[in-house]
Amino acid sequence: MAGSNAPTPAVALVNEQLVKPLAIKEKEQSKFSRARLPAAERRVRVLDDKAQQDGAGNAFFAFAIDARHGWSDDDKAWTKSAITGCVYVGSGEVFIKRGNGFHPAKAALGKKTKAAPEYTCHAAAQLSAR
């Protein structure tokens, strides 16, 4: 789910490449595992009204995924921005924030990935201010 002003292609890409595969992976978790129980529900929020340009001139949207654990349905049950990152609608790439850098979305699924180039998910104006 996203706000009414959110670009639906961005939300669809995040759902397809991150939210759905993460839910499938978490279903495989044993109910006897000591790991934290998976989220009962996740919702995608696109944080930008319009695309930003990164240092390489590619357009991207920042996003956040909120997660709800347990059975409660009130707003207090949601963890805001449990996962953050950006999505490049033009290329179909989704990146998540890990530490100080960004990695391809498959990093959230336990896959080994290399950090994306430094300009990834950073607006060109932010890079020139550093």
VMD Tcl script that builds the backbone (N, CA, C; Angstrom):
set m [mol new atoms 390]
animate dup $m
set s [atomselect $m all]
$s set {name element resname resid chain x y z} {
  {N N MET 1 A 0.833 -1.174 0.000}
  {CA C MET 1 A 0.000 0.000 0.000}
  {C C MET 1 A 0.874 1.231 0.000}
  {N N ALA 2 A 0.357 2.295 -0.556}
  {CA C ALA 2 A 1.085 3.548 -0.562}
  {C C ALA 2 A 0.087 4.680 -0.576}
  {N N GLY 3 A 0.590 5.884 -0.352}
  {CA C GLY 3 A -0.292 7.041 -0.390}
  {C C GLY 3 A -0.869 7.249 -1.774}
  {N N SER 4 A -1.913 8.040 -1.848}
  {CA C SER 4 A -2.605 8.245 -3.112}
  {C C SER 4 A -1.744 8.983 -4.121}
  {N N ASN 5 A -0.751 9.772 -3.663}
  {CA C ASN 5 A 0.097 10.501 -4.588}
  {C C ASN 5 A 1.359 9.724 -4.960}
  {N N ALA 6 A 1.496 8.516 -4.474}
  {CA C ALA 6 A 2.691 7.716 -4.735}
  {C C ALA 6 A 2.650 7.136 -6.139}
  {N N PRO 7 A 3.802 7.099 -6.799}
  {CA C PRO 7 A 3.861 6.501 -8.130}
  {C C PRO 7 A 3.674 4.985 -8.034}
  {N N THR 8 A 2.637 4.481 -8.639}
  {CA C THR 8 A 2.331 3.055 -8.529}
  {C C THR 8 A 3.392 2.150 -9.142}
  {N N PRO 9 A 4.096 2.534 -10.219}
  {CA C PRO 9 A 5.153 1.638 -10.712}
  {C C PRO 9 A 6.253 1.412 -9.667}
  {N N ALA 10 A 6.568 2.424 -8.888}
  {CA C ALA 10 A 7.595 2.285 -7.852}
  {C C ALA 10 A 7.126 1.323 -6.767}
  {N N VAL 11 A 5.889 1.465 -6.328}
  {CA C VAL 11 A 5.338 0.585 -5.300}
  {C C VAL 11 A 5.283 -0.852 -5.821}
  {N N ALA 12 A 4.864 -1.018 -7.069}
  {CA C ALA 12 A 4.776 -2.359 -7.655}
  {C C ALA 12 A 6.145 -3.028 -7.714}
  {N N LEU 13 A 7.179 -2.284 -8.085}
  {CA C LEU 13 A 8.529 -2.859 -8.140}
  {C C LEU 13 A 9.014 -3.284 -6.757}
  {N N VAL 14 A 8.794 -2.451 -5.753}
  {CA C VAL 14 A 9.221 -2.793 -4.390}
  {C C VAL 14 A 8.469 -4.022 -3.897}
  {N N ASN 15 A 7.171 -4.085 -4.180}
  {CA C ASN 15 A 6.390 -5.257 -3.777}
  {C C ASN 15 A 6.898 -6.521 -4.455}
  {N N GLU 16 A 7.158 -6.460 -5.752}
  {CA C GLU 16 A 7.588 -7.642 -6.517}
  {C C GLU 16 A 8.992 -8.098 -6.153}
  {N N GLN 17 A 9.919 -7.157 -5.976}
  {CA C GLN 17 A 11.317 -7.525 -5.778}
  {C C GLN 17 A 11.738 -7.645 -4.328}
  {N N LEU 18 A 10.918 -7.131 -3.410}
  {CA C LEU 18 A 11.346 -7.157 -2.013}
  {C C LEU 18 A 10.278 -7.726 -1.070}
  {N N VAL 19 A 9.086 -7.164 -1.076}
  {CA C VAL 19 A 8.072 -7.558 -0.092}
  {C C VAL 19 A 7.614 -9.000 -0.306}
  {N N LYS 20 A 7.239 -9.359 -1.521}
  {CA C LYS 20 A 6.762 -10.727 -1.786}
  {C C LYS 20 A 7.856 -11.772 -1.572}
  {N N PRO 21 A 9.072 -11.600 -2.115}
  {CA C PRO 21 A 10.117 -12.607 -1.857}
  {C C PRO 21 A 10.468 -12.729 -0.371}
  {N N LEU 22 A 10.414 -11.621 0.358}
  {CA C LEU 22 A 10.705 -11.660 1.791}
  {C C LEU 22 A 9.630 -12.460 2.528}
  {N N ALA 23 A 8.380 -12.285 2.153}
  {CA C ALA 23 A 7.288 -13.047 2.776}
  {C C ALA 23 A 7.434 -14.541 2.482}
  {N N ILE 24 A 7.822 -14.884 1.254}
  {CA C ILE 24 A 8.020 -16.295 0.892}
  {C C ILE 24 A 9.160 -16.895 1.712}
  {N N LYS 25 A 10.262 -16.158 1.839}
  {CA C LYS 25 A 11.405 -16.641 2.622}
  {C C LYS 25 A 11.014 -16.841 4.076}
  {N N GLU 26 A 10.241 -15.913 4.621}
  {CA C GLU 26 A 9.862 -15.996 6.030}
  {C C GLU 26 A 8.879 -17.134 6.293}
  {N N LYS 27 A 8.092 -17.530 5.309}
  {CA C LYS 27 A 7.177 -18.665 5.490}
  {C C LYS 27 A 7.937 -19.968 5.704}
  {N N GLU 28 A 9.169 -20.022 5.186}
  {CA C GLU 28 A 9.993 -21.217 5.327}
  {C C GLU 28 A 10.592 -21.341 6.727}
  {N N GLN 29 A 10.532 -20.272 7.508}
  {CA C GLN 29 A 11.100 -20.271 8.860}
  {C C GLN 29 A 10.320 -21.231 9.756}
  {N N SER 30 A 11.015 -22.038 10.495}
  {CA C SER 30 A 10.380 -22.977 11.420}
  {C C SER 30 A 9.637 -22.225 12.521}
  {N N LYS 31 A 8.487 -22.738 12.897}
  {CA C LYS 31 A 7.744 -22.091 13.980}
  {C C LYS 31 A 8.447 -22.284 15.319}
  {N N PHE 32 A 9.443 -23.164 15.374}
  {CA C PHE 32 A 10.220 -23.393 16.594}
  {C C PHE 32 A 11.516 -22.591 16.604}
  {N N SER 33 A 11.725 -21.783 15.576}
  {CA C SER 33 A 12.931 -20.973 15.479}
  {C C SER 33 A 12.959 -19.923 16.585}
  {N N ARG 34 A 14.161 -19.564 17.005}
  {CA C ARG 34 A 14.305 -18.509 18.003}
  {C C ARG 34 A 14.358 -17.136 17.351}
  {N N ALA 35 A 14.373 -17.100 16.039}
  {CA C ALA 35 A 14.380 -15.825 15.331}
  {C C ALA 35 A 13.065 -15.096 15.567}
  {N N ARG 36 A 13.105 -13.798 15.427}
  {CA C ARG 36 A 11.887 -12.997 15.597}
  {C C ARG 36 A 10.839 -13.458 14.591}
  {N N LEU 37 A 9.593 -13.478 15.030}
  {CA C LEU 37 A 8.516 -13.852 14.130}
  {C C LEU 37 A 8.445 -12.864 12.975}
  {N N PRO 38 A 8.141 -13.343 11.793}
  {CA C PRO 38 A 8.057 -12.441 10.647}
  {C C PRO 38 A 6.905 -11.454 10.798}
  {N N ALA 39 A 6.965 -10.397 10.047}
  {CA C ALA 39 A 5.909 -9.388 10.078}
  {C C ALA 39 A 4.601 -9.998 9.588}
  {N N ALA 40 A 3.510 -9.640 10.249}
  {CA C ALA 40 A 2.193 -10.105 9.823}
  {C C ALA 40 A 1.757 -9.370 8.562}
  {N N GLU 41 A 2.256 -8.156 8.411}
  {CA C GLU 41 A 1.873 -7.335 7.263}
  {C C GLU 41 A 2.946 -6.277 7.029}
  {N N ARG 42 A 3.137 -5.913 5.776}
  {CA C ARG 42 A 4.062 -4.835 5.415}
  {C C ARG 42 A 3.355 -3.896 4.450}
  {N N ARG 43 A 3.711 -2.625 4.530}
  {CA C ARG 43 A 3.172 -1.651 3.578}
  {C C ARG 43 A 4.306 -0.768 3.076}
  {N N VAL 44 A 4.238 -0.465 1.792}
  {CA C VAL 44 A 5.269 0.333 1.134}
  {C C VAL 44 A 4.799 1.779 1.057}
  {N N ARG 45 A 5.673 2.691 1.443}
  {CA C ARG 45 A 5.417 4.128 1.294}
  {C C ARG 45 A 6.510 4.714 0.408}
  {N N VAL 46 A 6.113 5.410 -0.648}
  {CA C VAL 46 A 7.079 6.131 -1.470}
  {C C VAL 46 A 7.182 7.523 -0.869}
  {N N LEU 47 A 8.406 7.946 -0.560}
  {CA C LEU 47 A 8.623 9.172 0.191}
  {C C LEU 47 A 8.730 10.417 -0.680}
  {N N ASP 48 A 8.886 10.245 -1.977}
  {CA C ASP 48 A 9.057 11.369 -2.890}
  {C C ASP 48 A 7.814 11.565 -3.751}
  {N N ASP 49 A 7.424 12.820 -3.951}
  {CA C ASP 49 A 6.312 13.119 -4.849}
  {C C ASP 49 A 6.745 13.023 -6.307}
  {N N LYS 50 A 8.016 13.347 -6.545}
  {CA C LYS 50 A 8.545 13.237 -7.905}
  {C C LYS 50 A 9.942 12.646 -7.830}
  {N N ALA 51 A 10.386 12.113 -8.939}
  {CA C ALA 51 A 11.679 11.421 -8.975}
  {C C ALA 51 A 12.827 12.393 -8.715}
  {N N GLN 52 A 13.859 11.869 -8.057}
  {CA C GLN 52 A 15.101 12.606 -7.857}
  {C C GLN 52 A 16.123 12.065 -8.843}
  {N N GLN 53 A 17.164 12.837 -9.120}
  {CA C GLN 53 A 18.243 12.399 -10.010}
  {C C GLN 53 A 19.468 12.085 -9.164}
  {N N ASP 54 A 20.066 10.908 -9.390}
  {CA C ASP 54 A 21.289 10.577 -8.664}
  {C C ASP 54 A 22.501 11.179 -9.381}
  {N N GLY 55 A 23.686 10.922 -8.864}
  {CA C GLY 55 A 24.915 11.475 -9.429}
  {C C GLY 55 A 25.197 11.040 -10.851}
  {N N ALA 56 A 24.631 9.924 -11.275}
  {CA C ALA 56 A 24.818 9.433 -12.641}
  {C C ALA 56 A 23.685 9.898 -13.560}
  {N N GLY 57 A 22.737 10.674 -13.025}
  {CA C GLY 57 A 21.636 11.189 -13.829}
  {C C GLY 57 A 20.436 10.271 -13.941}
  {N N ASN 58 A 20.404 9.204 -13.144}
  {CA C ASN 58 A 19.280 8.258 -13.171}
  {C C ASN 58 A 18.207 8.680 -12.173}
  {N N ALA 59 A 16.945 8.520 -12.564}
  {CA C ALA 59 A 15.824 8.912 -11.706}
  {C C ALA 59 A 15.486 7.801 -10.713}
  {N N PHE 60 A 15.231 8.190 -9.465}
  {CA C PHE 60 A 14.864 7.216 -8.437}
  {C C PHE 60 A 13.860 7.824 -7.474}
  {N N PHE 61 A 13.174 6.948 -6.729}
  {CA C PHE 61 A 12.258 7.334 -5.665}
  {C C PHE 61 A 12.731 6.674 -4.380}
  {N N ALA 62 A 12.724 7.420 -3.274}
  {CA C ALA 62 A 13.024 6.840 -1.961}
  {C C ALA 62 A 11.750 6.171 -1.439}
  {N N PHE 63 A 11.927 5.060 -0.707}
  {CA C PHE 63 A 10.771 4.371 -0.133}
  {C C PHE 63 A 11.077 3.918 1.282}
  {N N ALA 64 A 10.022 3.605 2.012}
  {CA C ALA 64 A 10.126 3.006 3.339}
  {C C ALA 64 A 9.074 1.909 3.425}
  {N N ILE 65 A 9.415 0.837 4.096}
  {CA C ILE 65 A 8.472 -0.251 4.318}
  {C C ILE 65 A 8.181 -0.304 5.809}
  {N N ASP 66 A 6.905 -0.174 6.150}
  {CA C ASP 66 A 6.463 -0.286 7.532}
  {C C ASP 66 A 6.050 -1.731 7.769}
  {N N ALA 67 A 6.291 -2.235 8.972}
  {CA C ALA 67 A 5.969 -3.630 9.295}
  {C C ALA 67 A 5.082 -3.686 10.536}
  {N N ARG 68 A 4.126 -4.616 10.501}
  {CA C ARG 68 A 3.253 -4.842 11.657}
  {C C ARG 68 A 3.488 -6.261 12.148}
  {N N HIS 69 A 3.801 -6.379 13.433}
  {CA C HIS 69 A 3.997 -7.684 14.068}
  {C C HIS 69 A 2.847 -7.922 15.031}
  {N N GLY 70 A 2.421 -9.149 15.135}
  {CA C GLY 70 A 1.346 -9.481 16.055}
  {C C GLY 70 A -0.020 -9.312 15.430}
  {N N TRP 71 A -1.045 -9.304 16.290}
  {CA C TRP 71 A -2.421 -9.298 15.801}
  {C C TRP 71 A -3.081 -7.935 15.876}
  {N N SER 72 A -2.539 -7.029 16.656}
  {CA C SER 72 A -3.144 -5.706 16.806}
  {C C SER 72 A -3.147 -4.977 15.470}
  {N N ASP 73 A -4.197 -4.221 15.224}
  {CA C ASP 73 A -4.310 -3.514 13.954}
  {C C ASP 73 A -4.225 -2.003 14.117}
  {N N ASP 74 A -3.964 -1.516 15.342}
  {CA C ASP 74 A -3.904 -0.064 15.504}
  {C C ASP 74 A -2.551 0.470 15.046}
  {N N ASP 75 A -2.441 1.764 14.917}
  {CA C ASP 75 A -1.227 2.392 14.385}
  {C C ASP 75 A 0.000 2.148 15.258}
  {N N LYS 76 A -0.189 1.896 16.535}
  {CA C LYS 76 A 0.944 1.673 17.434}
  {C C LYS 76 A 1.635 0.340 17.162}
  {N N ALA 77 A 0.955 -0.576 16.495}
  {CA C ALA 77 A 1.531 -1.891 16.201}
  {C C ALA 77 A 2.490 -1.846 15.018}
  {N N TRP 78 A 2.480 -0.755 14.270}
  {CA C TRP 78 A 3.331 -0.644 13.087}
  {C C TRP 78 A 4.707 -0.104 13.444}
  {N N THR 79 A 5.737 -0.732 12.912}
  {CA C THR 79 A 7.099 -0.221 13.013}
  {C C THR 79 A 7.355 0.584 11.746}
  {N N LYS 80 A 7.495 1.889 11.907}
  {CA C LYS 80 A 7.708 2.770 10.759}
  {C C LYS 80 A 9.124 2.580 10.215}
  {N N SER 81 A 9.246 2.569 8.917}
  {CA C SER 81 A 10.530 2.522 8.223}
  {C C SER 81 A 11.396 1.348 8.672}
  {N N ALA 82 A 10.796 0.166 8.775}
  {CA C ALA 82 A 11.546 -1.036 9.144}
  {C C ALA 82 A 12.614 -1.340 8.089}
  {N N ILE 83 A 12.308 -1.052 6.846}
  {CA C ILE 83 A 13.257 -1.190 5.741}
  {C C ILE 83 A 13.163 0.090 4.924}
  {N N THR 84 A 14.314 0.650 4.565}
  {CA C THR 84 A 14.320 1.841 3.717}
  {C C THR 84 A 15.204 1.593 2.510}
  {N N GLY 85 A 15.005 2.384 1.478}
  {CA C GLY 85 A 15.824 2.239 0.290}
  {C C GLY 85 A 15.342 3.136 -0.825}
  {N N CYS 86 A 15.658 2.732 -2.048}
  {CA C CYS 86 A 15.213 3.492 -3.210}
  {C C CYS 86 A 14.930 2.533 -4.354}
  {N N VAL 87 A 14.135 3.022 -5.298}
  {CA C VAL 87 A 13.747 2.218 -6.452}
  {C C VAL 87 A 13.971 3.047 -7.711}
  {N N TYR 88 A 14.596 2.416 -8.687}
  {CA C TYR 88 A 14.817 3.018 -10.000}
  {C C TYR 88 A 13.782 2.420 -10.947}
  {N N VAL 89 A 12.727 3.174 -11.224}
  {CA C VAL 89 A 11.633 2.660 -12.044}
  {C C VAL 89 A 12.107 2.387 -13.473}
  {N N GLY 90 A 12.971 3.230 -14.002}
  {CA C GLY 90 A 13.451 3.068 -15.377}
  {C C GLY 90 A 14.175 1.757 -15.605}
  {N N SER 91 A 15.024 1.358 -14.676}
  {CA C SER 91 A 15.798 0.123 -14.829}
  {C C SER 91 A 15.177 -1.049 -14.075}
  {N N GLY 92 A 14.221 -0.764 -13.186}
  {CA C GLY 92 A 13.588 -1.823 -12.406}
  {C C GLY 92 A 14.419 -2.295 -11.233}
  {N N GLU 93 A 15.395 -1.507 -10.809}
  {CA C GLU 93 A 16.269 -1.908 -9.701}
  {C C GLU 93 A 15.741 -1.382 -8.369}
  {N N VAL 94 A 15.877 -2.204 -7.332}
  {CA C VAL 94 A 15.470 -1.836 -5.978}
  {C C VAL 94 A 16.674 -2.021 -5.072}
  {N N PHE 95 A 16.966 -1.015 -4.253}
  {CA C PHE 95 A 18.090 -1.063 -3.322}
  {C C PHE 95 A 17.582 -0.809 -1.911}
  {N N ILE 96 A 18.234 -1.465 -0.935}
  {CA C ILE 96 A 17.891 -1.249 0.469}
  {C C ILE 96 A 19.094 -0.660 1.191}
  {N N LYS 97 A 18.816 0.087 2.238}
  {CA C LYS 97 A 19.885 0.693 3.029}
  {C C LYS 97 A 20.426 -0.339 3.999}
  {N N ARG 98 A 21.724 -0.518 3.983}
  {CA C ARG 98 A 22.434 -1.404 4.918}
  {C C ARG 98 A 23.630 -0.639 5.453}
  {N N GLY 99 A 23.631 -0.310 6.719}
  {CA C GLY 99 A 24.732 0.468 7.281}
  {C C GLY 99 A 24.779 1.835 6.620}
  {N N ASN 100 A 25.944 2.195 6.094}
  {CA C ASN 100 A 26.102 3.496 5.445}
  {C C ASN 100 A 25.871 3.440 3.946}
  {N N GLY 101 A 25.647 2.251 3.394}
  {CA C GLY 101 A 25.507 2.123 1.948}
  {C C GLY 101 A 24.191 1.497 1.543}
  {N N PHE 102 A 24.065 1.304 0.244}
  {CA C PHE 102 A 22.874 0.676 -0.319}
  {C C PHE 102 A 23.283 -0.605 -1.029}
  {N N HIS 103 A 22.438 -1.616 -0.927}
  {CA C HIS 103 A 22.668 -2.919 -1.540}
  {C C HIS 103 A 21.438 -3.311 -2.354}
  {N N PRO 104 A 21.619 -4.183 -3.359}
  {CA C PRO 104 A 20.446 -4.684 -4.092}
  {C C PRO 104 A 19.457 -5.337 -3.124}
  {N N ALA 105 A 18.170 -5.313 -3.476}
  {CA C ALA 105 A 17.109 -5.819 -2.596}
  {C C ALA 105 A 17.322 -7.260 -2.172}
  {N N LYS 106 A 17.983 -8.064 -3.000}
  {CA C LYS 106 A 18.163 -9.472 -2.648}
  {C C LYS 106 A 19.034 -9.641 -1.402}
  {N N ALA 107 A 19.696 -8.574 -0.937}
  {CA C ALA 107 A 20.467 -8.645 0.307}
  {C C ALA 107 A 19.539 -8.905 1.492}
  {N N ALA 108 A 18.305 -8.420 1.427}
  {CA C ALA 108 A 17.337 -8.649 2.503}
  {C C ALA 108 A 16.902 -10.101 2.561}
  {N N LEU 109 A 17.145 -10.845 1.491}
  {CA C LEU 109 A 16.767 -12.261 1.428}
  {C C LEU 109 A 17.913 -13.174 1.831}
  {N N GLY 110 A 19.005 -12.587 2.311}
  {CA C GLY 110 A 20.144 -13.369 2.753}
  {C C GLY 110 A 21.178 -13.634 1.676}
  {N N LYS 111 A 21.022 -13.029 0.518}
  {CA C LYS 111 A 21.983 -13.215 -0.576}
  {C C LYS 111 A 23.167 -12.281 -0.355}
  {N N LYS 112 A 24.357 -12.740 -0.716}
  {CA C LYS 112 A 25.538 -11.895 -0.617}
  {C C LYS 112 A 25.532 -10.911 -1.779}
  {N N THR 113 A 25.737 -9.653 -1.458}
  {CA C THR 113 A 25.758 -8.611 -2.476}
  {C C THR 113 A 26.888 -7.639 -2.190}
  {N N LYS 114 A 27.298 -6.952 -3.226}
  {CA C LYS 114 A 28.272 -5.878 -3.063}
  {C C LYS 114 A 27.502 -4.575 -2.936}
  {N N ALA 115 A 28.087 -3.633 -2.233}
  {CA C ALA 115 A 27.452 -2.324 -2.085}
  {C C ALA 115 A 27.332 -1.664 -3.455}
  {N N ALA 116 A 26.260 -0.941 -3.637}
  {CA C ALA 116 A 26.042 -0.209 -4.883}
  {C C ALA 116 A 27.013 0.975 -4.934}
  {N N PRO 117 A 27.247 1.529 -6.115}
  {CA C PRO 117 A 28.113 2.717 -6.202}
  {C C PRO 117 A 27.618 3.824 -5.268}
  {N N GLU 118 A 28.527 4.679 -4.838}
  {CA C GLU 118 A 28.228 5.699 -3.833}
  {C C GLU 118 A 27.099 6.640 -4.247}
  {N N TYR 119 A 26.958 6.914 -5.522}
  {CA C TYR 119 A 25.917 7.838 -5.978}
  {C C TYR 119 A 24.519 7.215 -5.954}
  {N N THR 120 A 24.427 5.898 -5.791}
  {CA C THR 120 A 23.127 5.220 -5.792}
  {C C THR 120 A 22.270 5.713 -4.631}
  {N N CYS 121 A 21.053 6.082 -4.936}
  {CA C CYS 121 A 20.057 6.531 -3.957}
  {C C CYS 121 A 20.396 7.864 -3.300}
  {N N HIS 122 A 21.345 8.585 -3.846}
  {CA C HIS 122 A 21.692 9.910 -3.331}
  {C C HIS 122 A 21.421 10.927 -4.419}
  {N N ALA 123 A 20.627 11.935 -4.105}
  {CA C ALA 123 A 20.337 12.982 -5.077}
  {C C ALA 123 A 21.627 13.713 -5.430}
  {N N ALA 124 A 21.741 14.123 -6.677}
  {CA C ALA 124 A 22.945 14.792 -7.146}
  {C C ALA 124 A 23.263 16.012 -6.285}
  {N N ALA 125 A 22.245 16.721 -5.833}
  {CA C ALA 125 A 22.462 17.897 -4.977}
  {C C ALA 125 A 23.090 17.509 -3.649}
  {N N GLN 126 A 22.705 16.337 -3.096}
  {CA C GLN 126 A 23.280 15.871 -1.836}
  {C C GLN 126 A 24.749 15.515 -2.006}
  {N N LEU 127 A 25.096 14.924 -3.136}
  {CA C LEU 127 A 26.477 14.520 -3.370}
  {C C LEU 127 A 27.388 15.731 -3.506}
  {N N SER 128 A 26.925 16.784 -4.174}
  {CA C SER 128 A 27.763 17.968 -4.367}
  {C C SER 128 A 27.936 18.743 -3.066}
  {N N ALA 129 A 27.037 18.557 -2.107}
  {CA C ALA 129 A 27.130 19.252 -0.812}
  {C C ALA 129 A 28.125 18.576 0.124}
  {N N ARG 130 A 28.551 17.367 -0.179}
  {CA C ARG 130 A 29.484 16.642 0.716}
  {C C ARG 130 A 30.864 17.208 0.696}
}
mol reanalyze $m
mol bondsrecalc $m
mol representation Tube
mol addrep $m
